[in-house]
Amino acid sequence: MDRDFLIDLFADFGPVTIRKMFSGYGISADGTNFAFALRAGLYFRADDQTIPQFEAEGSLPFQYQTRTKTVTVNSYWQLPARLFDDSEELADWARAALAAAQRAALRKRPKARKAAKPKVTKAASKPAVGRKPATKRRTAKARKVARR
């Protein structure tokens, strides 16, 4: 699949951004990646709500081979081949994939951290008995000017 083919394929869905990714392309809309084209396959983002739809079509999740095992990425599923000829239904699947990607992004948002309490060092917690108050260190130039 090339860039122009993918742009035409998503014409009914709306504008998409297509960027080089590994040996294929990453596909995003509204700043959210929801699909990728790799090795002559098109894979859409999926979650608990959309995986049954892929399973009903006989699709499989994205898999790749390492030296020791086959890794299955259950969050991306191959688009059924019949949808390449039905751009309106492909647009519906793309909208569902974008929604799945947005739901995943919401789950990944970091939780707000509590404000850190200021640290109290041992020196700061002891009363300054018999010590001079802390002063700023002067640079050599500032000392020379102060002597004049």
VOGU-3710 file (C-alpha; in Angstrom, 3 decimals, decimal comma):
1> mdrdflidlf> 0,000/0,000/0,000  1,263/3,435/-0,813  0,375/6,859/0,564  -1,968/7,849/-2,285  -3,902/4,584/-2,022  -4,419/5,151/1,714  -5,571/8,741/1,193  -8,149/7,541/-1,356  -9,185/4,679/0,915  -10,039/7,061/3,787
11> adfgpvtirk> -11,769/9,676/1,593  -15,239/8,921/3,043  -13,858/8,938/6,591  -12,338/12,400/6,360  -8,868/13,904/6,400  -6,134/11,678/7,805  -2,457/12,201/8,470  -0,220/9,502/7,058  3,346/9,209/8,317  6,094/6,699/7,661
21> mfsgygisad> 6,280/4,116/10,422  8,667/1,158/10,471  8,208/-0,437/7,040  4,753/1,026/6,469  2,564/3,967/7,476  0,877/5,206/10,636  -2,579/6,707/10,125  -4,038/9,322/12,444  -6,922/11,768/12,683  -7,210/14,688/15,068
31> gtnfafalra> -3,731/13,872/16,380  -4,665/10,323/17,417  -3,140/7,255/15,761  -5,885/4,762/15,018  -4,488/2,552/12,253  -1,360/1,448/10,469  -0,585/-0,116/7,122  2,159/-2,693/7,274  3,157/-5,703/5,154  0,204/-5,432/2,777
41> glyfraddqt> -2,207/-5,370/5,730  -4,245/-2,579/7,246  -4,674/-2,756/11,016  -7,197/-0,752/13,046  -7,101/0,089/16,745  -9,443/-2,164/18,740  -10,621/-2,541/22,311  -13,165/-4,577/24,276  -16,013/-2,816/22,475  -14,761/-3,386/18,918
51> ipqfeaegsl> -12,843/-6,692/19,074  -16,060/-8,783/18,743  -16,730/-7,034/15,423  -13,295/-8,082/14,127  -13,727/-11,624/15,440  -17,105/-11,932/13,689  -15,354/-11,098/10,404  -12,641/-13,690/11,009  -9,904/-11,083/11,445  -6,812/-11,657/13,541
61> pfqyqtrtkt> -4,811/-9,345/15,795  -1,490/-7,950/14,603  1,392/-10,361/15,149  5,118/-10,192/14,621  7,923/-12,654/15,035  10,970/-12,230/17,250  13,880/-14,648/17,329  12,267/-16,699/20,047  8,499/-16,225/19,822  5,474/-14,756/18,082
71> vtvnsywqlp> 4,170/-11,572/19,729  0,470/-10,763/19,439  -0,628/-7,135/19,755  -4,271/-7,393/20,732  -4,904/-3,651/20,409  -4,628/-3,662/16,587  -6,654/-6,006/14,361  -6,480/-6,600/10,619  -9,197/-4,938/8,601  -11,409/-7,438/6,751
81> arlfddseel> -10,485/-7,529/3,052  -14,100/-6,980/1,930  -14,004/-3,420/3,312  -11,451/-2,295/0,728  -14,339/-2,306/-1,777  -16,878/-0,585/0,508  -15,566/2,862/1,421  -18,678/3,858/3,405  -18,471/0,840/5,708  -14,699/1,254/5,956
91> adwaraalaa> -15,342/4,819/7,168  -17,636/3,415/9,908  -14,924/0,976/11,000  -12,364/3,801/10,949  -14,600/5,944/13,190  -14,918/3,007/15,615  -11,113/2,535/15,552  -10,564/6,246/16,223  -13,007/6,074/19,149  -11,134/3,020/20,523
101> aqraalrkrp> -7,827/4,899/20,244  -9,301/7,920/22,025  -10,641/5,720/24,834  -7,197/4,158/25,207  -5,591/7,617/25,349  -7,979/8,636/28,151  -7,011/5,569/30,173  -3,310/6,367/29,732  -3,496/9,937/31,028  -1,308/10,334/34,092
111> karkaakpkv> -3,062/10,994/37,367  -2,530/14,418/38,896  0,237/14,378/41,472  -0,166/15,891/44,905  1,914/18,961/45,593  5,235/18,024/47,121  5,825/19,125/50,685  8,924/21,244/51,185  11,794/19,211/52,565  13,239/20,282/55,896
121> tkaaskpavg> 16,933/19,576/56,288  18,606/18,998/59,622  20,525/22,269/59,380  17,375/24,238/58,644  15,495/22,665/61,534  18,140/23,605/64,147  18,142/27,107/65,594  21,003/29,269/64,375  22,773/29,780/67,702  26,041/31,630/67,407
131> rkpatkrrta> 26,056/31,551/63,618  26,114/34,444/61,223  23,070/34,788/58,997  23,561/33,321/55,532  24,623/35,843/52,920  25,005/35,698/49,209  28,426/34,880/47,893  29,967/37,622/45,881  31,841/37,141/42,692  35,415/38,343/42,472
141> karkvarr> 34,285/41,315/40,410  31,627/42,280/42,975  34,196/42,122/45,805  36,567/44,379/43,889  33,805/46,916/43,272  32,764/46,829/46,967  36,349/47,574/48,109  36,463/50,874/46,185
//
